[in-house]
Amino acid sequence: MDNRTFAGLLAAVPPANLRIIELTAELTRPDGSLDLDAAAARQPEVEAACVQAQDYASSTGRLLEAMRWKLRSRRS
């Protein structure tokens, strides 16, 4: 792997402003539980936020594995 590969992996990671964090805060009741009725009423928004979070996790996971691979090959 070369620096261009890492640059490409970095470029593929979306911005970290994940909607799921704000949305969860908005849907959390004062007692700390999730307001399921409110979440159901905003189902399309919840689904979109989940997809965004999954995309972010996938992109950062690829970057993490590439970094581990690079460091592992250096120790050999």
C-alpha positions as CSV (number, residue, x, y, z in Angstrom):
1,M,0.0,0.0,0.0
2,D,1.3,3.5,-0.7
3,N,0.4,7.0,0.4
4,R,-2.0,7.4,-2.6
5,T,-4.0,4.5,-1.3
6,F,-4.2,6.0,2.2
7,A,-5.1,9.4,0.7
8,G,-7.9,7.7,-1.2
9,L,-9.1,5.9,1.9
10,L,-9.0,9.2,3.8
11,A,-10.9,11.0,1.1
12,A,-13.6,8.3,1.2
13,V,-14.3,8.9,4.8
14,P,-17.4,11.2,5.0
15,P,-17.5,14.1,7.4
16,A,-18.0,13.1,11.0
17,N,-21.1,15.2,11.6
18,L,-23.3,12.2,12.1
19,R,-27.1,12.9,12.2
20,I,-27.7,9.8,14.3
21,I,-26.1,11.6,17.3
22,E,-28.4,14.6,17.2
23,L,-31.4,12.6,16.3
24,T,-30.9,10.2,19.2
25,A,-30.6,13.2,21.5
26,E,-33.8,14.6,20.1
27,L,-35.6,11.3,20.6
28,T,-34.4,10.6,24.1
29,R,-36.8,11.2,26.9
30,P,-35.8,12.9,30.2
31,D,-35.6,9.5,31.9
32,G,-33.0,8.4,29.3
33,S,-35.3,6.0,27.3
34,L,-35.9,6.3,23.6
35,D,-39.3,7.7,22.6
36,L,-40.3,5.0,20.3
37,D,-43.5,6.7,19.1
38,A,-41.5,9.8,18.1
39,A,-38.9,7.6,16.4
40,A,-41.5,5.8,14.5
41,A,-43.1,9.1,13.3
42,R,-39.6,10.1,12.0
43,Q,-38.8,6.7,10.5
44,P,-37.4,7.9,7.2
45,E,-35.1,10.3,9.0
46,V,-34.0,7.6,11.4
47,E,-33.3,5.2,8.5
48,A,-31.3,7.8,6.6
49,A,-29.3,8.6,9.8
50,C,-28.6,4.9,10.3
51,V,-27.4,4.5,6.7
52,Q,-25.1,7.5,7.1
53,A,-23.6,6.1,10.3
54,Q,-23.1,2.7,8.7
55,D,-21.3,4.3,5.7
56,Y,-19.1,6.2,8.1
57,A,-18.3,3.0,10.1
58,S,-17.5,1.1,6.9
59,S,-15.2,3.8,5.6
60,T,-13.3,4.2,8.8
61,G,-13.1,0.5,9.2
62,R,-11.4,0.2,5.8
63,L,-8.9,2.9,6.9
64,L,-8.3,1.2,10.2
65,E,-7.6,-2.1,8.5
66,A,-5.2,-0.5,6.0
67,M,-3.3,1.2,8.8
68,R,-3.0,-2.1,10.8
69,W,-1.9,-3.9,7.6
70,K,0.8,-1.3,7.0
71,L,2.0,-1.4,10.5
72,R,2.0,-5.2,10.7
73,S,4.1,-5.4,7.5
74,R,6.6,-3.0,9.1
75,R,7.1,-5.1,12.2
76,S,8.0,-8.2,10.1
